[in-house]
Amino acid sequence: MSSSAQPSTDDTADGGPRPDVPDASFVGRTYPPGSPVTVSAAKVVEFADATSAPSPLHRDATAARAAGYADVVAPPTFLVSLAQKAEAQYVQDPAAGIDFSRVVHGEEGFELRRPVVAGDVLVPLLSVESVRLVGGNAMITTRVDFTDEHDAPVATVRSSLVVRGA
């Protein structure tokens, strides 16, 4: 660094990374697949109740089967709970440089390739898509791809996390 150059917002005055900023070198990193998770009917009903999802397909297995599903159908946003568990691999990774006490959830996006139903066995795969500084805060985008036990794609959940600056 030349004597007139200023450190970037993610570097200290000596050119090293700031300890309070997530490590941008994690962009593009994919963590090992998470443990398979079996979607339970009880959790689907609990989530539907908590989010006031009105469809009987979320609560009534008989209605879901009559509609052609194997069991109750999870609301599309149900996967947020499973995605956040997968994201913990990254957020709790000491090398990532994330202070969880400064994390605020930004937004969530869902791409469903098929409905998620009770009894599905889902395997999450976490990737870090971006880490950038905005106004002293780190904006992080993660992606969790869910496949079934046969490795068929089921859904993708993208999360935006804000790590508040010090």
C-alpha positions in Angstrom: 0.0 0.0 0.0 1.5 3.4 -1.0 1.8 6.1 1.6 -1.1 8.0 0.2 -3.5 5.1 -0.1 -6.2 4.8 2.4 -7.3 1.4 3.8 -10.5 0.0 2.4 -13.5 -0.1 4.8 -12.7 -3.7 5.4 -9.0 -3.2 6.3 -7.2 -1.8 9.3 -4.7 1.0 9.0 -1.9 -1.5 8.7 -3.7 -3.2 5.7 -4.9 -6.3 7.7 -8.5 -7.3 7.9 -10.7 -5.7 10.5 -11.6 -8.1 13.2 -15.2 -6.9 13.3 -15.9 -7.5 9.6 -16.8 -10.9 8.2 -14.1 -12.4 6.0 -14.9 -11.8 2.4 -12.8 -14.7 1.2 -15.7 -16.9 2.2 -17.6 -15.8 -0.9 -18.0 -18.9 -3.1 -17.4 -21.3 -0.2 -19.7 -24.3 0.0 -19.9 -26.2 3.2 -20.2 -30.0 3.4 -23.8 -31.2 3.1 -25.7 -31.0 6.4 -27.3 -34.0 8.1 -30.5 -35.3 6.5 -33.7 -33.9 8.2 -37.0 -35.7 8.1 -39.9 -33.2 7.8 -42.4 -34.1 10.5 -46.2 -33.5 10.3 -46.1 -32.0 13.8 -43.5 -29.4 12.8 -45.5 -28.6 9.6 -48.7 -28.0 11.6 -46.8 -26.0 14.3 -45.3 -23.8 11.6 -48.7 -23.4 9.8 -50.3 -22.4 13.1 -47.5 -20.0 14.0 -47.7 -18.2 10.6 -51.5 -18.4 10.3 -51.3 -20.3 7.0 -55.0 -21.0 6.3 -54.9 -24.0 4.0 -56.2 -27.3 5.5 -53.5 -29.0 3.4 -51.0 -27.8 6.1 -52.9 -29.4 9.0 -55.1 -32.2 7.7 -53.4 -35.3 6.3 -56.7 -36.6 4.9 -57.3 -33.4 3.0 -53.7 -33.4 1.8 -54.0 -37.0 0.6 -57.3 -36.2 -1.2 -55.4 -33.4 -3.0 -52.8 -35.9 -4.2 -50.1 -35.4 -1.5 -48.5 -38.1 0.6 -49.1 -36.1 3.8 -49.5 -32.6 5.1 -47.9 -29.9 2.9 -45.5 -27.5 4.4 -46.1 -23.8 3.8 -43.4 -22.5 1.3 -41.7 -20.5 4.1 -41.4 -23.6 6.3 -37.9 -24.1 5.0 -36.6 -21.0 6.7 -36.2 -23.0 10.0 -34.1 -25.6 8.2 -32.1 -23.1 6.3 -31.2 -21.2 9.4 -29.9 -24.4 11.0 -27.7 -25.0 7.9 -26.5 -21.3 8.0 -25.2 -21.9 11.5 -22.3 -23.8 9.9 -21.1 -20.5 8.5 -22.3 -18.0 11.2 -20.6 -20.1 13.9 -17.4 -20.8 12.0 -14.8 -18.8 13.9 -12.8 -18.2 10.8 -15.7 -16.4 9.1 -15.4 -13.5 11.5 -19.1 -13.1 12.3 -20.2 -11.8 15.7 -23.7 -13.4 16.0 -24.7 -10.7 18.6 -24.5 -8.2 15.7 -26.5 -10.3 13.2 -29.9 -9.1 12.0 -32.0 -11.0 9.6 -32.5 -9.1 6.4 -34.7 -11.0 4.0 -35.5 -14.5 2.7 -36.3 -15.8 -0.8 -37.6 -19.2 -1.7 -37.5 -21.2 -4.9 -39.5 -24.4 -4.7 -39.1 -27.1 -7.3 -41.9 -29.1 -5.6 -44.0 -28.9 -2.5 -42.4 -30.1 0.8 -44.5 -32.7 2.6 -44.3 -34.5 5.9 -42.1 -37.5 5.6 -39.7 -35.8 3.1 -36.0 -36.4 4.0 -34.1 -33.2 3.0 -30.4 -32.6 2.8 -29.2 -29.0 3.0 -26.1 -27.7 1.2 -24.9 -24.2 2.3 -23.0 -21.7 0.1 -21.9 -18.2 0.8 -22.9 -16.1 -2.2 -21.7 -12.6 -1.2 -20.2 -10.5 1.5 -20.0 -6.8 1.1 -19.8 -3.7 3.2 -22.6 -1.1 3.1 -22.5 1.9 5.4 -20.3 0.2 7.9 -22.4 -3.0 8.0 -21.7 -6.3 6.3 -24.4 -7.6 4.0 -24.1 -11.3 3.5 -26.1 -13.5 1.2 -26.2 -17.2 1.7 -27.9 -20.0 -0.3 -29.1 -23.3 1.0 -30.0 -25.9 -1.6 -32.2 -28.7 -0.4 -32.3 -32.1 -2.1 -34.2 -35.2 -1.2 -32.6 -38.5 -0.2 -32.3 -39.4 -3.9 -30.3 -36.2 -4.6 -33.2 -34.6 -6.5 -33.5 -30.8 -6.1 -36.4 -29.7 -3.9 -35.8 -26.0 -3.0 -33.4 -23.2 -2.7 -33.5 -20.6 0.2 -31.5 -17.4 -0.1 -31.0 -15.4 3.0 -29.7 -11.9 3.5 -28.0 -11.3 6.8 -26.8 -7.9 8.1 -23.9 -7.9 10.5 -24.0 -4.5 12.2 -20.7 -2.6 12.3 -18.9 -1.9 15.5 
